């Protein structure tokens, strides 16, 4: 294979990997911020459910 094809495939691969990484990072950020905001409510809800059950 010519070098240009290898470089092109490497670029595409790196772009897809970086895209997935950034997507996961943003998803984790959203999850963590949402968990911080609604963490107290969730814990209270879990406690009430456990007591009732």
BAGU-864416 format. One record per atom (N, C-alpha, C, O): y, x, z; residue in three letters; residue number from 0; atom name. Coordinates in Angstrom, 1 decimal. Layout:
N
       py       px       pz   residu   num   atome
        Y        X        Z      Ala   NUM      CA
...
END
This chain:
53
       py       px       pz   residu   num   atome
     -1.2      0.8      0.0      Unk     0       N
      0.0      0.0      0.0      Unk     0      CA
      1.3      0.9      0.0      Unk     0       C
      1.3      1.9      0.7      Unk     0       O
      2.3      0.5     -0.7      Unk     1       N
      3.5      1.2     -0.7      Unk     1      CA
      4.2      1.1      0.6      Unk     1       C
      4.0      0.2      1.4      Unk     1       O
      5.1      2.1      0.9      Unk     2       N
      5.8      2.1      2.2      Unk     2      CA
      6.7      0.9      2.3      Unk     2       C
      6.8      0.3      3.5      Unk     2       O
      7.3      0.4      1.3      Unk     3       N
      8.2     -0.7      1.4      Unk     3      CA
      7.5     -2.0      1.9      Unk     3       C
      8.0     -2.7      2.7      Unk     3       O
      6.3     -2.2      1.4      Unk     4       N
      5.5     -3.4      1.9      Unk     4      CA
      5.2     -3.2      3.4      Unk     4       C
      5.3     -4.2      4.1      Unk     4       O
      4.8     -2.0      3.8      Unk     5       N
      4.5     -1.8      5.2      Unk     5      CA
      5.7     -2.1      6.1      Unk     5       C
      5.6     -2.7      7.1      Unk     5       O
      6.8     -1.5      5.6      Unk     6       N
      8.1     -1.7      6.4      Unk     6      CA
      8.4     -3.2      6.5      Unk     6       C
      8.9     -3.7      7.5      Unk     6       O
      8.3     -3.9      5.3      Unk     7       N
      8.6     -5.3      5.3      Unk     7      CA
      7.8     -6.1      6.3      Unk     7       C
      8.2     -6.9      7.0      Unk     7       O
      6.5     -5.8      6.3      Unk     8       N
      5.5     -6.5      7.2      Unk     8      CA
      5.8     -6.2      8.6      Unk     8       C
      5.8     -7.0      9.5      Unk     8       O
      6.2     -4.9      8.9      Unk     9       N
      6.6     -4.5     10.2      Unk     9      CA
      7.8     -5.3     10.7      Unk     9       C
      7.8     -5.8     11.8      Unk     9       O
      8.8     -5.4      9.8      Unk    10       N
     10.0     -6.1     10.2      Unk    10      CA
      9.7     -7.6     10.5      Unk    10       C
     10.2     -8.1     11.5      Unk    10       O
      8.9     -8.2      9.6      Unk    11       N
      8.6     -9.6      9.8      Unk    11      CA
      7.8     -9.8     11.2      Unk    11       C
      8.1    -10.7     11.9      Unk    11       O
      6.9     -8.9     11.4      Unk    12       N
      6.1     -8.9     12.6      Unk    12      CA
      7.0     -8.8     13.9      Unk    12       C
      6.9     -9.5     14.8      Unk    12       O
      7.9     -7.8     13.8      Unk    13       N
      8.8     -7.6     14.9      Unk    13      CA
      9.7     -8.8     15.2      Unk    13       C
     10.0     -9.1     16.3      Unk    13       O
     10.2     -9.3     14.1      Unk    14       N
     11.1    -10.5     14.2      Unk    14      CA
     10.4    -11.7     14.8      Unk    14       C
     11.0    -12.3     15.7      Unk    14       O
      9.2    -11.9     14.4      Unk    15       N
      8.4    -13.0     15.0      Unk    15      CA
      8.2    -12.8     16.5      Unk    15       C
      8.3    -13.7     17.3      Unk    15       O
      7.8    -11.5     16.8      Unk    16       N
      7.5    -11.2     18.2      Unk    16      CA
      8.8    -11.4     19.1      Unk    16       C
      8.7    -12.0     20.1      Unk    16       O
      9.9    -10.8     18.6      Unk    17       N
     11.1    -10.9     19.3      Unk    17      CA
     11.5    -12.4     19.5      Unk    17       C
     12.1    -12.8     20.5      Unk    17       O
     11.3    -13.2     18.4      Unk    18       N
     11.7    -14.6     18.5      Unk    18      CA
     10.9    -15.3     19.5      Unk    18       C
     11.4    -16.1     20.3      Unk    18       O
      9.6    -15.0     19.6      Unk    19       N
      8.7    -15.6     20.6      Unk    19      CA
      9.1    -15.2     22.0      Unk    19       C
      9.2    -16.0     22.9      Unk    19       O
      9.4    -13.9     22.1      Unk    20       N
      9.8    -13.4     23.5      Unk    20      CA
     11.1    -14.1     23.9      Unk    20       C
     11.2    -14.5     25.1      Unk    20       O
     12.1    -14.2     23.1      Unk    21       N
     13.4    -14.8     23.4      Unk    21      CA
     13.2    -16.3     23.8      Unk    21       C
     13.8    -16.8     24.7      Unk    21       O
     12.3    -16.9     23.0      Unk    22       N
     12.0    -18.3     23.2      Unk    22      CA
     11.4    -18.5     24.6      Unk    22       C
     11.8    -19.4     25.4      Unk    22       O
     10.4    -17.7     24.9      Unk    23       N
      9.7    -17.7     26.2      Unk    23      CA
     10.7    -17.4     27.3      Unk    23       C
     10.7    -18.1     28.4      Unk    23       O
     11.6    -16.4     27.1      Unk    24       N
     12.6    -16.1     28.1      Unk    24      CA
     13.5    -17.2     28.4      Unk    24       C
     13.8    -17.5     29.6      Unk    24       O
     14.0    -17.9     27.4      Unk    25       N
     14.9    -19.0     27.6      Unk    25      CA
     14.2    -20.2     28.3      Unk    25       C
     14.7    -20.8     29.2      Unk    25       O
     12.9    -20.4     27.9      Unk    26       N
     12.1    -21.4     28.5      Unk    26      CA
     11.9    -21.2     30.0      Unk    26       C
     12.0    -22.1     30.8      Unk    26       O
     11.6    -19.9     30.4      Unk    27       N
     11.5    -19.5     31.8      Unk    27      CA
     12.8    -19.7     32.5      Unk    27       C
     12.8    -20.1     33.7      Unk    27       O
     13.9    -19.3     31.9      Unk    28       N
     15.2    -19.5     32.5      Unk    28      CA
     15.4    -20.9     32.8      Unk    28       C
     15.9    -21.3     33.9      Unk    28       O
     15.2    -21.8     31.8      Unk    29       N
     15.4    -23.2     32.0      Unk    29      CA
     14.5    -23.7     33.2      Unk    29       C
     15.0    -24.5     34.0      Unk    29       O
     13.3    -23.3     33.2      Unk    30       N
     12.3    -23.8     34.2      Unk    30      CA
     12.8    -23.3     35.6      Unk    30       C
     12.8    -24.1     36.5      Unk    30       O
     13.2    -22.0     35.7      Unk    31       N
     13.6    -21.5     37.0      Unk    31      CA
     14.9    -22.2     37.5      Unk    31       C
     15.0    -22.6     38.7      Unk    31       O
     15.9    -22.4     36.6      Unk    32       N
     17.1    -23.1     37.0      Unk    32      CA
     16.8    -24.6     37.4      Unk    32       C
     17.3    -25.0     38.4      Unk    32       O
     16.0    -25.2     36.6      Unk    33       N
     15.6    -26.6     37.0      Unk    33      CA
     14.9    -26.7     38.3      Unk    33       C
     15.1    -27.6     39.1      Unk    33       O
     14.0    -25.7     38.5      Unk    34       N
     13.2    -25.7     39.8      Unk    34      CA
     14.1    -25.5     41.0      Unk    34       C
     14.0    -26.1     42.0      Unk    34       O
     15.1    -24.6     40.8      Unk    35       N
     16.1    -24.3     41.9      Unk    35      CA
     16.9    -25.6     42.2      Unk    35       C
     17.2    -25.9     43.4      Unk    35       O
     17.3    -26.3     41.1      Unk    36       N
     18.1    -27.5     41.3      Unk    36      CA
     17.4    -28.6     42.0      Unk    36       C
     17.9    -29.3     42.9      Unk    36       O
     16.1    -28.8     41.5      Unk    37       N
     15.3    -29.9     42.0      Unk    37      CA
     14.2    -29.5     43.0      Unk    37       C
     13.3    -30.2     43.2      Unk    37       O
     14.3    -28.3     43.5      Unk    38       N
     13.2    -27.7     44.3      Unk    38      CA
     13.1    -28.5     45.6      Unk    38       C
     12.0    -28.9     46.0      Unk    38       O
     14.2    -28.7     46.3      Unk    39       N
     14.2    -29.4     47.6      Unk    39      CA
     13.7    -30.8     47.4      Unk    39       C
     12.9    -31.3     48.3      Unk    39       O
     14.1    -31.5     46.4      Unk    40       N
     13.6    -32.9     46.2      Unk    40      CA
     12.1    -32.9     46.0      Unk    40       C
     11.3    -33.7     46.5      Unk    40       O
     11.6    -31.9     45.2      Unk    41       N
     10.1    -31.9     44.9      Unk    41      CA
      9.4    -31.6     46.2      Unk    41       C
      8.3    -32.2     46.4      Unk    41       O
      9.8    -30.7     47.0      Unk    42       N
      9.1    -30.3     48.2      Unk    42      CA
      9.1    -31.6     49.2      Unk    42       C
      8.0    -31.9     49.7      Unk    42       O
     10.2    -32.3     49.3      Unk    43       N
     10.2    -33.5     50.1      Unk    43      CA
      9.3    -34.5     49.6      Unk    43       C
      8.5    -35.1     50.4      Unk    43       O
      9.2    -34.7     48.3      Unk    44       N
      8.4    -35.6     47.7      Unk    44      CA
      6.9    -35.3     47.9      Unk    44       C
      6.1    -36.2     48.3      Unk    44       O
      6.6    -34.0     47.8      Unk    45       N
      5.2    -33.6     48.0      Unk    45      CA
      4.8    -33.8     49.5      Unk    45       C
      3.7    -34.3     49.7      Unk    45       O
      5.7    -33.6     50.4      Unk    46       N
      5.4    -33.8     51.8      Unk    46      CA
      5.1    -35.2     52.1      Unk    46       C
      4.1    -35.6     52.8      Unk    46       O
      5.9    -36.1     51.6      Unk    47       N
      5.8    -37.6     51.8      Unk    47      CA
      4.4    -38.0     51.2      Unk    47       C
      3.7    -38.8     51.8      Unk    47       O
      4.1    -37.5     50.0      Unk    48       N
      2.8    -37.9     49.4      Unk    48      CA
      1.7    -37.4     50.2      Unk    48       C
      0.7    -38.2     50.4      Unk    48       O
      1.7    -36.2     50.8      Unk    49       N
      0.6    -35.7     51.6      Unk    49      CA
      0.5    -36.5     52.8      Unk    49       C
     -0.7    -36.8     53.2      Unk    49       O
      1.6    -36.9     53.5      Unk    50       N
      1.5    -37.7     54.7      Unk    50      CA
      0.8    -39.0     54.4      Unk    50       C
      0.0    -39.5     55.2      Unk    50       O
      1.3    -39.6     53.3      Unk    51       N
      0.8    -41.0     53.0      Unk    51      CA
     -0.7    -40.9     52.6      Unk    51       C
     -1.5    -41.8     53.0      Unk    51       O
     -1.1    -39.8     51.9      Unk    52       N
     -2.5    -39.7     51.4      Unk    52      CA
     -3.4    -39.4     52.6      Unk    52       C
     -4.6    -39.3     52.4      Unk    52       O
END
